[in-house]
Amino acid sequence: MLKLVSTIGLVFAGAVVCVEAQWFNHRDPSIPRTAGGRPNLSAPAPRLSGKPDVSGVWHAERTPLEEWIRGVGPGLPQIQPDLNDVTKHVLNIFWGVKPEDEPLRPEAVALMRQRRAAGEDYQPMYCLPTSLPGSALVLAFKMIQARSEIIVIPGTGDPPRQIYTDGRSLPKDPDPSWTGHSVGRWEGDTLVVDTVGITSRAWVDGFGHPRSDAMRITERYRRRDFGHMDLEMTLDDPKYYTRPFGFKTTLTLLPDTDVLEYVCNENEKDRAHYKN
């Protein structure tokens, strides 16, 4: 792990460029509660048409400060980053992997060096979408499950994602976009989502790991109870990587709240200080 504290500060600044806005004090009548009235996150998972209902406002498990310091270096507290809304894989998709074990092809290494030499930064620094995997790991996101599709509303200000569950196939020649094209299917109680067509302009993480237009991302969601959902994400891009790679995390439900609109360009003053 590179111990570039100044670079880390810029990444955190881009990843948490907004403050998460939510409705407060709305008591959702559909949430199971304890005798004391608190949400019972260990209650059974709800179901819709016989399958687990993944609807809700979710956020990925946060990385402990001790792990941040081990991975980034003892200088991390000096930049006073806000770590509450960022996870380690937003910074580096290969967090915890020895550099010599990262499955990078020479083309990926060359492109990362080129980006650093040009002074480029993570695309949220320019008010561009975070894209997967970051849009699932920064702040919270809302999932709305319907009969033939699932809508995902990221808290990052990314455009909503449409995950079609009506049996259609992925497009053979998708037009690249910031959210890509997603289809989902059920394997037992696990929702499997395949996504293609995310633009190569979208970095995989804050360290600048690249993707080609041909990258395929597979997400596996398993809602194990009312308040917890397992997420496994695998990325496959033979142009830049020698093998598929990814991570696992736990999503926790945020009850009695919601994700509100966020527009990066409103009152934005930082972008002028960064190179395009």
The 8 nearest C-alpha neighbors of each residue, nearest first, counted from 0:
[[1, 70, 2, 71, 98, 94, 97, 95],
 [0, 2, 3, 71, 70, 4, 72, 98],
 [3, 1, 71, 72, 4, 0, 70, 7],
 [4, 2, 6, 5, 1, 7, 71, 72],
 [3, 5, 7, 6, 2, 75, 8, 74],
 [6, 4, 8, 7, 3, 9, 78, 2],
 [7, 5, 9, 8, 3, 4, 10, 206],
 [6, 8, 4, 10, 5, 9, 3, 11],
 [7, 9, 5, 11, 6, 10, 12, 4],
 [10, 8, 12, 6, 7, 11, 13, 5],
 [9, 11, 7, 13, 12, 8, 205, 14],
 [12, 10, 14, 8, 13, 9, 15, 7],
 [11, 13, 9, 10, 15, 14, 16, 8],
 [14, 12, 124, 16, 10, 11, 123, 15],
 [13, 15, 11, 12, 16, 10, 123, 137],
 [14, 16, 17, 12, 13, 11, 84, 18],
 [15, 17, 13, 12, 14, 18, 124, 123],
 [18, 16, 15, 19, 263, 155, 261, 14],
 [19, 17, 20, 15, 16, 138, 261, 84],
 [18, 20, 17, 138, 21, 154, 258, 139],
 [21, 19, 259, 18, 258, 22, 260, 261],
 [22, 20, 257, 258, 259, 256, 23, 19],
 [21, 23, 256, 257, 24, 25, 20, 258],
 [22, 24, 25, 256, 21, 255, 257, 26],
 [23, 25, 26, 255, 22, 256, 27, 21],
 [26, 24, 255, 23, 27, 256, 22, 28],
 [25, 27, 255, 24, 28, 256, 30, 254],
 [26, 28, 255, 29, 30, 25, 254, 256],
 [29, 27, 30, 26, 31, 255, 25, 32],
 [28, 30, 27, 31, 26, 32, 45, 255],
 [29, 31, 28, 27, 32, 38, 254, 39],
 [32, 30, 39, 38, 29, 42, 33, 40],
 [33, 31, 38, 39, 37, 36, 30, 34],
 [32, 34, 36, 35, 37, 39, 38, 31],
 [33, 35, 36, 32, 37, 39, 38, 31],
 [34, 36, 33, 37, 32, 38, 39, 31],
 [37, 35, 33, 32, 34, 38, 39, 31],
 [36, 38, 32, 33, 35, 39, 34, 31],
 [39, 37, 32, 40, 31, 33, 30, 36],
 [40, 38, 32, 41, 31, 33, 42, 37],
 [39, 41, 226, 225, 42, 38, 224, 227],
 [40, 42, 39, 224, 225, 226, 43, 227],
 [41, 43, 225, 40, 39, 224, 44, 31],
 [44, 42, 224, 225, 45, 41, 223, 40],
 [43, 45, 225, 224, 51, 42, 222, 223],
 [46, 44, 52, 51, 43, 225, 47, 224],
 [45, 47, 51, 52, 50, 49, 44, 48],
 [46, 48, 52, 50, 49, 51, 45, 144],
 [49, 47, 50, 46, 146, 51, 52, 145],
 [48, 50, 47, 46, 51, 52, 188, 45],
 [51, 49, 46, 47, 48, 188, 52, 185],
 [52, 50, 46, 45, 47, 53, 188, 44],
 [51, 53, 46, 47, 45, 54, 50, 144],
 [54, 52, 51, 144, 55, 142, 222, 143],
 [55, 53, 143, 142, 144, 52, 141, 56],
 [54, 56, 142, 141, 57, 53, 252, 143],
 [55, 57, 141, 253, 140, 252, 257, 142],
 [58, 56, 252, 251, 139, 140, 253, 250],
 [57, 59, 139, 250, 251, 138, 140, 60],
 [58, 60, 250, 136, 249, 61, 251, 248],
 [61, 59, 249, 250, 248, 58, 62, 251],
 [62, 60, 86, 59, 63, 85, 83, 84],
 [61, 63, 86, 87, 64, 66, 60, 67],
 [64, 62, 66, 65, 61, 67, 82, 68],
 [63, 65, 67, 66, 68, 62, 82, 69],
 [66, 64, 68, 63, 67, 69, 62, 70],
 [65, 67, 69, 64, 68, 63, 70, 62],
 [68, 66, 64, 70, 65, 69, 71, 63],
 [67, 69, 72, 65, 71, 66, 70, 73],
 [70, 68, 66, 67, 72, 71, 65, 73],
 [71, 69, 67, 68, 72, 66, 0, 95],
 [72, 70, 2, 68, 67, 69, 75, 0],
 [71, 73, 68, 74, 2, 69, 70, 75],
 [74, 72, 75, 68, 76, 71, 69, 77],
 [73, 75, 72, 77, 76, 4, 78, 68],
 [74, 76, 77, 73, 78, 72, 4, 68],
 [77, 75, 79, 78, 74, 73, 80, 68],
 [78, 76, 75, 79, 74, 80, 73, 4],
 [77, 79, 76, 80, 75, 8, 74, 4],
 [80, 78, 76, 77, 81, 75, 8, 82],
 [81, 79, 78, 82, 11, 8, 76, 12],
 [80, 82, 83, 79, 84, 11, 15, 85],
 [83, 81, 85, 84, 80, 86, 64, 11],
 [82, 84, 81, 85, 61, 86, 138, 62],
 [83, 85, 138, 82, 137, 15, 86, 81],
 [86, 84, 137, 82, 83, 136, 61, 89],
 [87, 85, 61, 62, 88, 89, 136, 137],
 [86, 88, 89, 90, 62, 91, 94, 85],
 [89, 87, 92, 91, 90, 86, 94, 93],
 [90, 88, 204, 133, 87, 86, 91, 205],
 [89, 91, 205, 88, 87, 204, 206, 92],
 [92, 90, 88, 94, 93, 204, 89, 206],
 [91, 93, 88, 94, 204, 89, 90, 245],
 [94, 92, 91, 96, 95, 101, 88, 245],
 [95, 93, 91, 96, 92, 88, 87, 0],
 [94, 96, 93, 97, 70, 0, 91, 98],
 [97, 95, 93, 94, 98, 100, 101, 0],
 [96, 98, 100, 99, 95, 101, 0, 93],
 [99, 97, 100, 101, 96, 0, 93, 102],
 [98, 100, 97, 101, 102, 96, 103, 0],
 [101, 99, 97, 98, 102, 96, 103, 93],
 [100, 102, 98, 103, 99, 96, 97, 93],
 [103, 101, 241, 240, 100, 242, 104, 244],
 [104, 102, 240, 101, 107, 239, 241, 105],
 [103, 105, 239, 240, 106, 107, 241, 102],
 [106, 104, 108, 107, 109, 103, 239, 110],
 [105, 107, 109, 104, 108, 239, 110, 238],
 [108, 106, 239, 110, 104, 105, 109, 103],
 [109, 107, 105, 111, 110, 106, 112, 103],
 [108, 110, 106, 112, 107, 111, 105, 113],
 [109, 111, 113, 107, 112, 108, 114, 106],
 [112, 110, 114, 108, 113, 109, 207, 107],
 [113, 111, 115, 109, 110, 114, 116, 108],
 [112, 114, 110, 116, 111, 115, 109, 117],
 [113, 115, 111, 117, 119, 112, 116, 110],
 [116, 114, 118, 112, 117, 113, 119, 111],
 [115, 117, 113, 118, 114, 112, 119, 111],
 [118, 116, 114, 115, 119, 113, 274, 112],
 [119, 117, 115, 116, 114, 274, 120, 273],
 [118, 120, 114, 117, 115, 274, 275, 121],
 [121, 119, 122, 124, 118, 205, 10, 207],
 [120, 122, 205, 123, 124, 202, 207, 10],
 [121, 123, 124, 127, 125, 120, 129, 201],
 [124, 122, 126, 127, 125, 13, 129, 121],
 [123, 125, 13, 122, 126, 121, 270, 120],
 [124, 126, 123, 127, 122, 270, 275, 121],
 [127, 125, 123, 263, 124, 264, 128, 122],
 [126, 128, 123, 122, 125, 129, 124, 157],
 [129, 127, 157, 130, 123, 177, 126, 122],
 [128, 130, 134, 123, 133, 157, 127, 122],
 [131, 129, 134, 128, 133, 177, 178, 132],
 [132, 130, 133, 134, 135, 129, 203, 178],
 [131, 133, 134, 135, 130, 136, 203, 89],
 [134, 132, 131, 136, 135, 89, 129, 130],
 [133, 135, 130, 131, 129, 136, 132, 137],
 [136, 134, 133, 132, 137, 131, 140, 153],
 [137, 135, 133, 134, 59, 86, 89, 138],
 [136, 138, 85, 84, 134, 133, 135, 139],
 [137, 139, 84, 154, 19, 58, 136, 155],
 [140, 138, 58, 154, 57, 137, 56, 153],
 [139, 141, 153, 154, 57, 152, 56, 58],
 [140, 142, 56, 152, 151, 55, 57, 153],
 [141, 143, 151, 54, 55, 150, 144, 56],
 [144, 142, 54, 150, 149, 151, 145, 141],
 [145, 143, 149, 54, 53, 142, 148, 52],
 [146, 144, 148, 147, 149, 143, 150, 47],
 [145, 147, 148, 144, 164, 48, 149, 165],
 [148, 146, 165, 164, 145, 163, 149, 144],
 [149, 147, 163, 164, 162, 145, 146, 144],
 [148, 150, 144, 162, 143, 145, 161, 163],
 [149, 151, 161, 143, 142, 160, 162, 152],
 [150, 152, 142, 160, 159, 141, 153, 143],
 [151, 153, 159, 141, 140, 142, 150, 154],
 [154, 152, 140, 155, 157, 134, 156, 151],
 [153, 155, 140, 139, 156, 138, 258, 152],
 [156, 154, 153, 157, 134, 138, 137, 129],
 [155, 157, 261, 154, 262, 153, 158, 128],
 [156, 158, 128, 155, 153, 159, 129, 130],
 [157, 159, 156, 160, 178, 152, 153, 128],
 [160, 158, 152, 151, 157, 153, 161, 150],
 [161, 159, 151, 150, 178, 162, 158, 152],
 [160, 162, 150, 149, 163, 151, 181, 159],
 [163, 161, 181, 149, 182, 148, 183, 150],
 [162, 164, 148, 182, 165, 183, 161, 147],
 [165, 163, 183, 148, 147, 166, 184, 182],
 [166, 164, 147, 163, 167, 148, 146, 183],
 [167, 165, 164, 168, 184, 163, 182, 183],
 [166, 168, 165, 169, 182, 163, 164, 183],
 [169, 167, 170, 166, 182, 171, 163, 181],
 [168, 170, 171, 182, 167, 181, 180, 195],
 [171, 169, 173, 172, 168, 180, 195, 196],
 [170, 172, 173, 169, 168, 195, 196, 174],
 [171, 173, 170, 174, 196, 169, 175, 195],
 [174, 172, 196, 170, 175, 171, 180, 195],
 [173, 175, 196, 176, 172, 179, 198, 197],
 [176, 174, 198, 196, 197, 173, 179, 212],
 [175, 177, 198, 197, 179, 178, 196, 174],
 [176, 178, 197, 198, 179, 130, 128, 201],
 [179, 177, 176, 130, 197, 160, 180, 158],
 [180, 178, 197, 196, 176, 195, 177, 194],
 [179, 181, 194, 195, 196, 178, 182, 169],
 [182, 180, 194, 162, 193, 163, 179, 192],
 [183, 181, 163, 162, 193, 192, 164, 169],
 [184, 182, 192, 164, 191, 163, 162, 193],
 [183, 185, 191, 164, 190, 192, 186, 182],
 [184, 186, 190, 189, 187, 191, 188, 183],
 [187, 185, 189, 188, 190, 184, 191, 219],
 [186, 188, 189, 185, 190, 50, 184, 51],
 [187, 189, 186, 50, 51, 185, 221, 190],
 [190, 188, 221, 186, 187, 220, 185, 191],
 [189, 191, 185, 220, 219, 184, 186, 192],
 [190, 192, 219, 184, 183, 218, 185, 189],
 [193, 191, 183, 218, 217, 182, 219, 190],
 [194, 192, 217, 181, 182, 216, 183, 218],
 [193, 195, 181, 216, 180, 215, 179, 217],
 [196, 194, 215, 180, 179, 197, 214, 216],
 [195, 197, 179, 175, 173, 212, 180, 198],
 [198, 196, 179, 176, 175, 177, 178, 195],
 [197, 199, 175, 176, 200, 212, 177, 201],
 [198, 200, 211, 212, 201, 210, 197, 209],
 [201, 199, 198, 202, 210, 122, 209, 177],
 [202, 200, 199, 198, 203, 130, 122, 177],
 [203, 201, 209, 204, 207, 208, 200, 210],
 [202, 204, 208, 209, 201, 210, 207, 132],
 [205, 203, 89, 202, 206, 90, 91, 207],
 [204, 206, 90, 121, 207, 10, 89, 91],
 [207, 205, 204, 91, 208, 90, 121, 10],
 [206, 208, 205, 202, 204, 111, 209, 203],
 [207, 209, 203, 206, 202, 204, 111, 210],
 [210, 208, 202, 203, 207, 107, 211, 199],
 [209, 211, 199, 214, 203, 202, 212, 236],
 [210, 212, 199, 213, 214, 238, 236, 209],
 [211, 213, 199, 198, 196, 214, 197, 175],
 [212, 214, 211, 215, 236, 196, 195, 210],
 [215, 213, 236, 235, 211, 212, 210, 195],
 [216, 214, 195, 235, 194, 234, 213, 236],
 [217, 215, 234, 194, 233, 193, 235, 218],
 [216, 218, 193, 233, 192, 232, 194, 234],
 [219, 217, 232, 192, 191, 231, 220, 233],
 [218, 220, 191, 231, 230, 190, 189, 192],
 [221, 219, 230, 190, 189, 229, 222, 218],
 [222, 220, 189, 229, 228, 223, 190, 188],
 [223, 221, 228, 224, 227, 229, 220, 44],
 [222, 224, 228, 221, 227, 44, 225, 229],
 [225, 223, 44, 43, 227, 41, 222, 226],
 [224, 226, 44, 40, 42, 43, 41, 227],
 [225, 227, 40, 252, 224, 251, 41, 228],
 [228, 226, 251, 224, 250, 223, 222, 225],
 [227, 229, 222, 250, 221, 223, 249, 230],
 [228, 230, 249, 221, 220, 250, 248, 222],
 [231, 229, 220, 248, 219, 247, 249, 232],
 [230, 232, 247, 219, 218, 246, 248, 229],
 [231, 233, 218, 245, 246, 217, 247, 219],
 [234, 232, 245, 217, 244, 216, 218, 243],
 [235, 233, 216, 244, 243, 245, 215, 217],
 [234, 236, 243, 215, 214, 216, 237, 233],
 [235, 237, 214, 238, 240, 239, 213, 215],
 [238, 236, 240, 239, 241, 235, 242, 214],
 [239, 237, 236, 240, 211, 104, 106, 213],
 [238, 240, 107, 104, 237, 236, 106, 103],
 [241, 239, 103, 237, 104, 102, 242, 236],
 [240, 242, 102, 237, 104, 103, 239, 243],
 [243, 241, 240, 102, 244, 235, 237, 236],
 [242, 244, 235, 234, 233, 236, 245, 241],
 [245, 243, 234, 233, 242, 235, 246, 102],
 [244, 246, 233, 232, 234, 243, 92, 247],
 [247, 245, 232, 231, 248, 233, 244, 92],
 [248, 246, 231, 230, 232, 249, 245, 229],
 [247, 249, 230, 229, 231, 60, 59, 250],
 [248, 250, 229, 60, 59, 228, 230, 251],
 [249, 251, 59, 228, 58, 227, 57, 60],
 [250, 252, 227, 57, 58, 226, 59, 253],
 [251, 253, 57, 226, 56, 254, 227, 55],
 [252, 254, 56, 57, 251, 256, 255, 58],
 [255, 253, 256, 252, 38, 56, 30, 27],
 [256, 254, 26, 25, 27, 24, 253, 23],
 [255, 257, 22, 254, 23, 21, 253, 25],
 [256, 258, 21, 22, 56, 259, 255, 141],
 [259, 257, 21, 154, 20, 141, 140, 260],
 [260, 258, 20, 21, 257, 261, 154, 22],
 [259, 261, 262, 258, 156, 154, 20, 21],
 [260, 262, 156, 263, 259, 155, 154, 17],
 [263, 261, 264, 265, 156, 260, 126, 17],
 [262, 264, 126, 265, 261, 267, 156, 17],
 [265, 263, 267, 262, 266, 126, 268, 125],
 [264, 266, 267, 263, 262, 261, 268, 126],
 [265, 267, 264, 268, 263, 262, 269, 270],
 [266, 268, 264, 265, 269, 263, 270, 126],
 [269, 267, 270, 266, 271, 272, 264, 265],
 [270, 268, 271, 272, 267, 273, 124, 125],
 [269, 271, 272, 273, 125, 268, 124, 267],
 [272, 270, 269, 273, 268, 274, 125, 275],
 [271, 273, 270, 269, 274, 268, 275, 124],
 [274, 272, 270, 271, 275, 269, 120, 124],
 [273, 275, 119, 118, 272, 271, 120, 270],
 [274, 273, 119, 125, 120, 118, 270, 271]]
